[in-house]
Amino acid sequence: MAIYTREPESKYTTAPEGLHGAVGCDVVDLGLVTDQFGTRPMVELRWMLERLDTQDADERRIIVRKRYRNSLHEKAGLRRDLEMWRGKKFSADELRGFDLERLIGVSCPLGAVVLAGGLGAMRRAMNKDRSEFDPRKALIEARKAARQICQLRFEAFGCAGQASRITVVPLEKMARKYAA
């Protein structure tokens, strides 16, 4: 018996690369999810962009989603992103329990990077003309995408134009700081 697959009828519009105004619109508890790292509690945060989807006949707003391990551990991506969004670190009290639904309706700048920027640029370059693939050309596109991502983040966090204020610290001195 044949098993067929096809393209879904609804078209999903990805957010264009760049910085967007967005509002937290949903938090989804995905429960326990099993992947290559084991079984972990996962959540999905969703943001609605201010930008309208012009490819949609109803011109609805674009929804951006990101999945996280449901943890506020100091190295967790959820904690890192929430602290950037909120503009402050979590207090000890908040670390004991933070209601993610408080994020619904809260605005934030959201940097959309299609296929993790450099990886997406490499895939686009590789798929242009498969008969004459040159990895060096793909890396050129990836570097351009990485530079654009850095520029967007500098602008989003108010760091653009501050290069003259950066103090260069020699590697040996930095190594001593970390060793102490």
Number of C-alpha atoms within 10 A of each C-alpha: 3 4 4 5 6 5 6 7 6 6 9 12 14 13 20 13 16 15 17 18 14 22 20 21 19 19 19 13 14 15 12 14 13 11 8 5 7 8 11 16 14 17 21 16 20 20 25 22 23 15 16 15 18 12 11 13 7 9 11 15 17 21 22 18 14 11 16 17 18 20 16 18 12 11 9 13 16 21 20 15 12 16 13 14 15 13 10 9 13 17 8 8 8 11 14 9 9 11 7 15 13 11 20 15 14 13 18 17 16 20 18 18 21 16 13 13 21 23 19 17 22 21 15 15 20 19 12 11 10 9 8 8 13 12 11 10 12 21 17 15 21 22 16 13 22 18 13 17 20 12 14 21 17 14 12 15 11 10 12 13 9 9 8 6 7 7 7 6 8 8 9 8 10 10 10 9 9 7 7 5
